[in-house]
Amino acid sequence: MNRWLRLTLLGVGAMNSPRFAPAGLLLRYGGHRVAFDGGPGAEPPPGRLAAWLVTDERSELRSELRRSATARDVSIRAGDLDLGEVRIRCRPVAHTSHPTYGYRIEADDLVVVWAPEFWEFPAWAAGADLMFADAAAWARPIRFRGGVGGHASVRAVAEQAVRHGVRRLVHAHIGRPGIRAIDAGLRPPAGEWGVEGRTYSLRLAGVGADRAGFSAPRSRSGR
């Protein structure tokens, strides 16, 4: 029997985005629900959560996230999680001076990557069927003060995603440079802009079947 992994973008904004809620994701599979990151305006809808995983335990939104998670009887954390057929693996990324992470979600031969912030494209994202990636910068990377990391540019992320065999790329951490590019009608060299509320559905075909099917219904807003 076919099973579906559904991933909904709760928000697609970088820190202090004037337009978008903070980048967040909700995973649904077999009655399980897992939230990734998010923040004010990008909280998961009501319902029990198996976990609330974050890419940066020291982020500026940690207080807001802890309050939201406590109200759901869970704690925010960075780490692995097993949901039967679905395995969520926390993997390091180069981003800033303290440990930060992305997530590799594995089910059968299907791979989804949640990596909304990084300075260097993570090699462990290679071959992903679907990747949600950093889009805080557009043509040029954003370098943090003191040279301790930053954000890769959309153009560099697109190039590296193609090189690493990513099947579908969604730019889902959109900063001010990206917003200006959107307003100018520009499109990423590869991949697509993330849209708040959009759900991506991936079919787990089972042992011996062809590679998982994929569909991406339009968001409730119709964008």
N, C-alpha and C positions, 0 to 999 in steps of 0.2 A: 504494500500500500504506500502511495506517495505521501511524503511529509513535506511541510513548508516551513522554512525559516523566514521570518518577516522582521524587517528592520525599518524603523520609522525615525526620521530626523526630527528631533525635538526643537532644535535650533541650529543655526549655521554661522553664528557670529563669532568673531574674534573679540578679545577683551575690549570693552568700551565701544563696541560697534554702535554707530548711531542708528542703525536700521534693523539689525537682526539680534535675536536672543542668543545667549551663549551656546556654542556648539554642544549638542547632546544627541544621544541615540537611545532608542528603546528596542531591545531584542525580544521577540516572542517566539516560543517554540514549545509545542506539546504541553501547554498549560503553564509553562515557565515564562517569567518576565524579568529581564535584567536591564537596568539603566546604566548608561555610560555618561559620565560628566554632566553637562547641562548647567543649570543655574536659574536665576530669576527669569521667569517667562519661558523657561525651557524645562519645566518639571514633567516627569512622567504622569500620565493620567491616573486617576484613582484605581487602586487594585494592589494586591499583594506583589511584592518584589522578592525574587530569590536573592538578589544582591544589587548593590549600587557601586559600580567600579569606576575609578577615576584614573586619569593619566598623570596627575600631579597632586600628591597629597599635601603640597605646600602652596597650592595656587591661591590667587587673590580671592577666589570664590569659595574657599574651603569652609568658612563660617556659615555662609548661606546654604551650601550643600549639606553640611552636617545637620542644620536645623530641619531641612526638608527631609533628609533621610531618617532622622529620629522620629519624625511624624509618621513615617511608614514602617517603623519598628525594624529598621536596618541601619547599618553603619557604612559610611563611605570608606573605601579601602582600595589599594592597588594590589592585585594578586590574581591567581588562577581560580577557575571555577569549572566544575564538571556538572553537566546537565544530561547525563545518560549519553545519548548519541552525540551531543554537542559538547565540545571541549573548548573552553576559553583560556587562552594562554597569555599571560602578561609578559611583554617583551620590552627591553630597554630601548630608548631612542636618545639620540644626541639632540639636546634642546637648550638646556641651561646649566647652571653650576651645580644644581642638586639633582638627584635621581628623578627622571621622568620616563613615562612608558607609553606604549601603544598596546593594542590587543589583537591577537590572531585567533579568529573564531573558526574552528574546524569541525566539520560534520561529513562523514563519508569522505569523498574526495573533494568536497567543497571547502573553499577558504574565503573568509571575509576579514578585512583588516580595518580597524578603527585606529587611526593615527592622526589626530587633528592638530598636533603641534610637533614640529621637528626642524632641526637645522640641516641635518643630513638625511637623505632618503634611507629608510631602514631596509637593509638587505633581506630581512626575514619576511618582508611583504611580497617577495618575488612570487610570481605565479598566482596571485590572488584573483579569484573570480570577481570580487567587488572590493574596492578600497575607498574609504572615506579619508581624505587627506587634508593637510594644511593648505590654506589659501590666504594667509594673513598678508602676504606680499604678492605683488603682481610681476613686474619685469625684473626687479632687483631684490635680492634677499634683504631681510631686516636683521641687522647685527645688533646684539645687545651691548650696552655700555660695558667696557672692560674686556670685550672679546670673549665672553663666556657662553656664546651660542646665539640663538636667534630663530628666525623663521625662513625656510626656503621659499623661493618665489614660485608662483603658479607655473611659470614657464619651465623652471628647472624640475619641478615635481612632475609635470606632464612628460617631459623628456625622459626622466628616470623611470617613470611608471611604464612607459612603452618599452624601454630597454630591459626592464625586469619582468616583462610579460604579464602585466596586470590587464585583465580582460575588460573591466569597466572601472573607470576612475570618476569619483565624485569629489569636487573641491568643496569641503564642508566646514571650513573655519575661516570665513571671509572677513578680511580686514578692510580698512579704509581704501587702500590702493585697489583692492579687488572691487569694491563698490564703485569706485570711479571708472574702472574698466567696464563694469556691467552697464553703468549709465551711458558710457560711450559706445555701447553696442558691441564691445569686444568679446570674443570667445576664447577659452583656453585652447592652446595648441592641440591638446588631447584631453578627453574627459568632458565633464559637464559641471555647471554650477549647481551646488546643493540648494534644495528648496525646502523650507520649513514645512513640516507636516507630510512630506512625501514618504510613501512606504515602498520599500524594495522587497520583493518576494522571490525567494530562491527555493527550488524544489529539490528535495533529497530523494533521488530515484531508487536508492537501495543497492544492495550488493549485486554486482554483475550488470547493472544498468549503465546506460550512457551517462556522460557527465551531466551534472545537475542542470535542470532547466532554469530559466531566469525570466522574470518579468518585473516591470517597474510601473505600477499604476500611477496615474497623475495624482497630485496632492488634492486635498479637499478644496483648496483655493483655486484649483484648475490651472495653476501656473506650470 
